[in-house]
Amino acid sequence: MNKLSVELSENNVGCYVKTDLKTVNDLKIQEIKKLLNKYAVLFFKEQNLSPEEYMRFASQFGKPAKYPMLKPHKDFKDIYVIERKKSDKGLSFGEGAHLDSVYMNNPPRFTFLQAVEVPEEGQGNTLFYNQFLAYEALPNEIKTKIENLKGIFSSKGKIAKTRTLREAEHGTSNTKEIKSQHKLVQTIDGRKAIYSSPGHIVGIANYKADQNELIEFLSSHQTKKEFSFSFSWKKGDLALWSSASLHAATAFNGNRKMFRITVQ
């Protein structure tokens, strides 16, 4: 695995990148960044990076971001453990389409997720939704309507209920609500994408018409099947995505442990 090659995933929602991240050089990092800006989510199979190698790779994309809802890994402050336990009841952590930490004034630009422990293949998949494709498929009148609108995003949005078990374990259940506003359309390398998190949006600033109607339309549109891809994890796999991709955990019963890094 010493040559960088690319294979598109289903529905052109991201792509598989074949390379060895342990030995990737500056030139290949630049290629990966270009692919990320083009496809929004990249998949690297069977990398099996150590925590130190993983953090070194992620650091080449920006400054590690803090996640206010959980405590970091006890030995690696830039890594957050995202897990589901067989004994868990209710929703998986992050079950429901969302952008990571969009309620922050300066949200992460990129998210890295590494599979440390996974259930049997086909269980514990992650859904990805390409927001370049979602924007391009919007009716022109909706594109015009949302061009200069700002969404209001809250850490207490509807996805917050998926964090309950882990927050209780981490002692972070009483974290105060965090809110922010961001434009609903972003541009990356000249290409527009919807920038809204169905799991966090609670309103639209200075929009006098029916806010719920527009929010429900956008959220439903963003997560259409034709913009989606279900990624099946194996131990050692790594996914990297930008804010032009929504993602969602899926329901399953079993043990899964992931190492997450976000960068600004």
C-alpha positions as CSV (number, residue, x, y, z in Angstrom):
1,M,0.0,0.0,0.0
2,N,2.6,2.6,-1.0
3,K,0.8,4.1,-4.0
4,L,-2.0,6.6,-3.6
5,S,-5.0,5.6,-5.7
6,V,-8.7,6.4,-5.5
7,E,-11.9,4.4,-5.9
8,L,-15.3,6.2,-5.6
9,S,-17.8,4.9,-3.1
10,E,-21.5,4.2,-3.8
11,N,-23.4,7.3,-5.0
12,N,-20.1,9.1,-5.3
13,V,-20.3,9.9,-1.6
14,G,-16.6,10.1,-0.9
15,C,-13.9,7.7,-2.0
16,Y,-11.5,5.1,-0.9
17,V,-7.9,6.1,-0.9
18,K,-5.2,3.4,-1.1
19,T,-2.0,4.5,0.6
20,D,0.0,3.7,3.8
21,L,-0.7,6.5,6.2
22,K,2.3,5.4,8.3
23,T,4.7,6.5,5.6
24,V,2.7,9.2,3.8
25,N,4.9,12.2,2.8
26,D,4.1,15.9,2.4
27,L,3.2,15.5,-1.3
28,K,0.7,12.9,-0.6
29,I,-0.8,14.9,2.3
30,Q,-1.4,17.7,-0.2
31,E,-3.1,15.2,-2.6
32,I,-5.3,13.9,0.3
33,K,-6.3,17.5,1.1
34,K,-7.4,18.1,-2.5
35,L,-9.4,14.8,-2.5
36,L,-11.0,15.8,0.7
37,N,-12.1,19.2,-0.7
38,K,-13.5,17.4,-3.7
39,Y,-15.2,14.4,-2.2
40,A,-15.9,15.5,1.4
41,V,-15.2,12.1,3.0
42,L,-12.3,9.7,2.5
43,F,-11.9,6.1,3.6
44,F,-8.5,4.5,4.4
45,K,-8.8,0.7,4.9
46,E,-6.7,-1.4,7.3
47,Q,-4.2,1.3,8.5
48,N,-3.8,0.1,12.1
49,L,-2.1,3.3,13.2
50,S,-0.8,3.6,16.7
51,P,-2.3,6.6,18.7
52,E,1.0,8.5,18.1
53,E,0.9,7.8,14.4
54,Y,-2.8,8.7,14.3
55,M,-2.3,12.1,16.0
56,R,0.7,12.8,13.8
57,F,-1.3,12.3,10.7
58,A,-4.2,14.4,12.0
59,S,-2.0,17.3,13.0
60,Q,-1.0,17.9,9.4
61,F,-4.6,19.1,8.7
62,G,-4.9,21.7,11.5
63,K,-5.0,22.3,15.2
64,P,-6.7,19.6,17.4
65,A,-10.1,20.8,18.7
66,K,-11.5,20.3,22.1
67,Y,-14.8,18.5,22.5
68,P,-16.8,19.9,25.4
69,M,-19.2,17.0,25.8
70,L,-16.7,14.3,26.8
71,K,-13.4,14.0,28.5
72,P,-10.4,13.1,26.3
73,H,-8.5,9.8,26.3
74,K,-6.7,9.4,29.6
75,D,-3.3,9.1,27.8
76,F,-3.8,11.1,24.6
77,K,-5.5,14.5,25.1
78,D,-6.3,15.0,21.4
79,I,-8.2,11.7,21.1
80,Y,-11.8,11.2,22.2
81,V,-13.2,7.7,22.7
82,I,-16.6,7.2,21.0
83,E,-18.0,3.9,22.0
84,R,-21.1,1.7,22.3
85,K,-21.2,-1.1,24.8
86,K,-23.2,-4.3,24.5
87,S,-25.0,-3.5,27.7
88,D,-26.2,-0.1,26.4
89,K,-29.8,0.6,26.0
90,G,-31.3,3.2,23.6
91,L,-29.6,5.1,20.8
92,S,-26.0,4.8,19.7
93,F,-23.8,7.8,20.3
94,G,-24.2,10.2,17.3
95,E,-27.2,8.3,15.9
96,G,-28.8,10.8,13.6
97,A,-27.4,13.0,10.9
98,H,-25.2,15.8,12.1
99,L,-22.0,17.9,11.9
100,D,-19.6,17.7,14.7
101,S,-19.6,20.5,17.3
102,V,-21.4,22.9,14.9
103,Y,-22.7,24.7,18.0
104,M,-19.2,26.1,18.6
105,N,-18.3,29.6,17.3
106,N,-15.3,28.0,15.5
107,P,-16.4,24.4,14.7
108,P,-14.0,21.7,13.5
109,R,-13.2,21.7,9.8
110,F,-12.3,18.0,9.7
111,T,-13.1,14.9,11.7
112,F,-11.0,11.8,11.9
113,L,-12.4,8.5,13.1
114,Q,-10.4,5.3,13.6
115,A,-11.9,1.8,14.3
116,V,-10.3,0.3,17.4
117,E,-13.0,-2.4,18.2
118,V,-15.9,-3.2,15.9
119,P,-18.8,-5.6,15.8
120,E,-19.3,-8.1,13.0
121,E,-19.2,-6.7,9.5
122,G,-22.3,-4.8,8.6
123,Q,-23.1,-3.9,12.2
124,G,-22.2,-0.5,13.6
125,N,-21.9,1.2,10.1
126,T,-21.6,4.9,9.8
127,L,-23.8,6.8,7.3
128,F,-22.3,9.7,5.3
129,Y,-24.3,12.3,3.4
130,N,-22.5,14.4,0.7
131,Q,-23.6,18.0,1.1
132,F,-22.1,19.1,-2.2
133,L,-24.5,16.8,-4.0
134,A,-27.3,17.8,-1.7
135,Y,-26.8,21.5,-2.5
136,E,-26.6,20.9,-6.2
137,A,-29.9,19.1,-6.2
138,L,-31.8,21.9,-4.4
139,P,-34.5,23.8,-6.3
140,N,-33.1,27.2,-7.5
141,E,-35.7,29.1,-5.3
142,I,-34.4,27.3,-2.2
143,K,-30.8,28.0,-3.1
144,T,-31.7,31.7,-3.4
145,K,-33.7,31.6,-0.2
146,I,-30.9,30.1,2.0
147,E,-27.9,31.9,0.4
148,N,-27.6,34.5,3.1
149,L,-29.4,32.8,6.0
150,K,-27.8,31.7,9.2
151,G,-28.8,28.6,11.1
152,I,-28.9,28.6,14.9
153,F,-27.2,25.5,16.3
154,S,-27.4,24.2,19.9
155,S,-25.5,21.6,21.9
156,K,-28.9,20.7,23.3
157,G,-30.3,19.9,19.8
158,K,-32.2,16.7,19.3
159,I,-29.0,14.6,18.9
160,A,-28.0,15.5,22.5
161,K,-30.1,12.5,23.8
162,T,-27.6,10.1,22.1
163,R,-24.8,11.3,24.4
164,T,-26.6,10.6,27.7
165,L,-24.9,7.4,28.7
166,R,-21.4,8.5,27.9
167,E,-21.8,11.9,29.5
168,A,-22.9,10.2,32.7
169,E,-19.8,8.1,32.6
170,H,-17.6,11.1,31.9
171,G,-19.2,13.3,34.5
172,T,-20.1,15.9,31.9
173,S,-23.9,15.7,32.0
174,N,-24.2,19.2,33.4
175,T,-22.3,21.0,30.6
176,K,-24.1,24.3,29.9
177,E,-25.8,24.8,26.5
178,I,-23.6,26.2,23.8
179,K,-25.1,28.0,20.8
180,S,-23.8,29.6,17.6
181,Q,-24.9,30.9,14.3
182,H,-23.4,29.9,10.9
183,K,-24.4,30.5,7.3
184,L,-26.4,27.7,5.8
185,V,-24.3,27.7,2.6
186,Q,-20.5,27.3,2.6
187,T,-18.1,27.3,-0.4
188,I,-15.1,25.0,-0.6
189,D,-12.8,25.4,-3.5
190,G,-15.5,27.2,-5.4
191,R,-18.1,24.6,-4.9
192,K,-21.2,25.2,-2.6
193,A,-22.5,22.8,0.0
194,I,-25.3,22.9,2.5
195,Y,-24.0,23.7,6.0
196,S,-26.6,22.6,8.4
197,S,-26.7,19.9,11.1
198,P,-30.1,18.3,11.5
199,G,-29.1,17.1,14.9
200,H,-28.3,20.6,16.2
201,I,-30.3,23.2,14.3
202,V,-32.9,24.9,16.5
203,G,-33.8,28.0,14.4
204,I,-32.9,30.3,11.6
205,A,-31.8,33.9,12.4
206,N,-33.8,36.8,11.1
207,Y,-36.2,34.5,9.1
208,K,-39.8,35.6,9.5
209,A,-41.5,32.8,7.6
210,D,-42.1,29.3,9.0
211,Q,-38.7,28.3,10.4
212,N,-39.7,24.7,11.2
213,E,-41.0,24.2,7.7
214,L,-37.6,25.3,6.1
215,I,-35.6,23.3,8.7
216,E,-37.6,20.2,8.1
217,F,-37.3,20.6,4.3
218,L,-33.5,21.0,4.5
219,S,-33.0,18.2,7.0
220,S,-35.0,15.8,4.9
221,H,-33.3,16.9,1.7
222,Q,-29.8,16.6,3.2
223,T,-30.3,13.0,4.1
224,K,-31.8,11.6,1.0
225,K,-30.7,8.2,0.0
226,E,-29.1,9.4,-3.3
227,F,-26.6,11.5,-1.3
228,S,-25.8,8.7,1.2
229,F,-23.3,5.9,1.7
230,S,-23.1,3.3,4.5
231,F,-19.5,2.6,5.5
232,S,-18.8,-0.8,7.0
233,W,-15.9,-0.7,9.4
234,K,-13.1,-3.2,10.0
235,K,-10.5,-2.8,12.8
236,G,-7.8,-0.4,11.8
237,D,-9.9,1.5,9.2
238,L,-9.8,5.3,9.3
239,A,-12.3,7.8,7.8
240,L,-11.7,11.5,7.4
241,W,-14.3,14.0,6.5
242,S,-15.0,17.7,6.1
243,S,-17.9,19.9,7.0
244,A,-19.3,19.2,3.6
245,S,-20.3,15.7,4.8
246,L,-23.0,14.9,7.4
247,H,-22.6,11.6,9.2
248,A,-24.7,9.4,11.5
249,A,-24.1,6.3,13.7
250,T,-26.5,3.5,13.1
251,A,-28.4,1.3,15.5
252,F,-26.9,-2.0,16.6
253,N,-26.3,-4.1,19.7
254,G,-22.7,-4.9,20.5
255,N,-19.3,-3.4,21.4
256,R,-17.7,-0.7,19.3
257,K,-14.8,1.6,20.2
258,M,-13.6,4.4,18.0
259,F,-10.9,7.0,18.4
260,R,-12.0,10.5,17.2
261,I,-9.9,13.5,16.5
262,T,-11.3,16.8,15.2
263,V,-9.2,19.7,13.9
264,Q,-9.8,23.4,13.2
